[in-house]
């Protein structure tokens, strides 16, 4: 079990990551002009929103960034922070779906996102533990070795530096392995907070704890509405990991959870590299020093949000790590969310189903650091009316039915199943008093389905379990203490407040009389 740490920054789950020990230093109390019409509202304070915001601000635009929680609260604050020249969608797969030109553009985007991180670190003198590393990808059997051949040839075809190697800093035996030189790692929250400071230093405004519930059109402008607050802007960028509300992206991107451990070893055998196996789901390893202490950062066991048991995912990951490394203790454990696009490429650009001038970026798979960075650059260009060579290939209005048709059908059949079946699957008769402190459960009481949580003091928090996004039934995540939607990935805390979209409204609270609480 992970050692609990007192966190300073916040994230979208109860489990704490090593990145949270950083003291926020960003001025988020700047006064916004009530009558000001901003050139753009950027909604979301992760790597995409911050990158877009600062690029626009230093180009002479007047930008306001609205974050529903705090800077880096979402996936940016939960990433394992690998910076790669290769991606979860292999270049061979990219060529199959989008042709040689599409594969080359994908490689260029990955590399440009990488370079943008590096140049920001240099230009803004950011201290974020940035280190260049060699990456290794290894195959443990013949089938994986064949897949490795495809990865090698695909990477070579788009100019990515890769070679076969017989040496990998891993305790496991392997059939074949690839070596990618010039990869990197960093501390994501230190980087995000530094970008936020650079943005505000340049005159940009950040409003934290500002949930933009909806955007309306008013004359030639857009109005972002958060309670009684109204923010006017010429353009809007949704950098919220997936655009809120009911739209096509919820059908074209599947939400996944990934699990990470921060491990202290008994011996100084920490790998000085980025290491990946080819299991399904795969595992990944690197080393990071936190407060003077080396940690093995080990991740994997990914699954669809709201489906498998998070406790089992952590247990299986810990078992795998202990089997292969001499573990002293588990210092941290946390999970994070990402979205897998149906055809392998992210969706970046103007939203076809929204009013003109509203943009989004989503579907980064497990490569959010590079793709989130280049997305910020693409969106900055488009908002300013400038051309981007990636505009067409990443366009949200593209349609590639053949490329991922089977996956599309499988993912959305699964959504349909949960939308219908979950309504008839809650047959719990447990009374509230049987619930243990710190646990949540879907229950049926007096014919009413509820999502109930008992805190450590014994108080019950009861909610309507119907997700406010599209009406699916949420499931309890006992590790992150959240209610997770198995359909489109919306997540809520124990009070029903939205942790991550695409939902924008809280779960409805249910009040019980004293008799029901007994």
MOLIN-V922796 format. One record per helix or strand of 2 or more residues. SS is the DSSP state (alpha for helix, beta for strand). FROM is the first residue (numbers start at 1). LEN is the number of residues. If there is no record, write none. Layout:
SS;FROM;LEN  SS;FROM;LEN
//
This chain:
alpha;18;4  beta;37;7  alpha;47;12  beta;63;4  alpha;75;3  beta;82;2  alpha;91;33  beta;131;9  alpha;142;16  beta;163;2  beta;176;10  alpha;188;14  beta;205;3  beta;214;5  beta;221;6  beta;229;10  alpha;249;4  beta;253;13  beta;274;3  beta;284;7  beta;293;12  alpha;310;15  beta;327;15  beta;347;4  beta;358;5  alpha;368;16  alpha;405;20  alpha;432;3  beta;439;7  beta;448;7  beta;460;4  beta;473;5  beta;482;4  beta;491;2  beta;498;3  alpha;514;4
//
